[in-house]
Amino acid sequence: MAALPRLVCASSVVLVVWAGFCSAVCVEVPSETEAVQGTHMKLLCISCMKREEVTANTVVEWFYRPEGGKDEPIYEYRKTNHEFPGRFSGRLQWNGSKDMQDVSITVLNVTLNDSGIYTCNITREFEFEIHRPLFTSSRLIHLTVVEEAGEDFTSVISEIMMYILLVFLTLWLLIEMVYCYRKVSKAEEAAQENATDYLAIPSENKENCAVPVEE
């Protein structure tokens, strides 16, 4: 069942990418919350700005909190990228967009110990002519790392539908074969009966059966 949220999130990410190419629309979507050990996991953090808010200085802070522990800084963006030393050293990759509406990061080679709560803090200082207001927002991601990927629900449904279709096509083919066999058999029986009836007619009657030819 965990595959359904992954499917929804994946389609949402595709929508975000498509919107970025086609227009200035920004769509805030949640991040995936389950990762498989040994894979790369993108922690999605999107904070949309209005058109009049495009000009702004943005600061991004990422924190990690293990179960029962405290928040510890792991990544920061202040015009340049900075990775804090610790358990994630060398395993974090910046995936933010140029307009700083997408400020996501990717955890490389995820381990079971990476399960926990990730916090994405965003601070923007807008550069308006009269004043420079500050805007802050936070995103929480409860990540669970598993040893193996769970069975994909959509693939199970696809396999079931494939088997049902295969059985239906097999039955339909058998029915068609039986129908064609009976049809051919009846045609052969009718031809044999006609031949037998013709042979049973006396020879003088066969000559009378001939159609006269008009001159």
Disulfide bonds with the S-S distance in Angstrom:
Cys26-Cys48 2.02
Cys45-Cys120 2.19
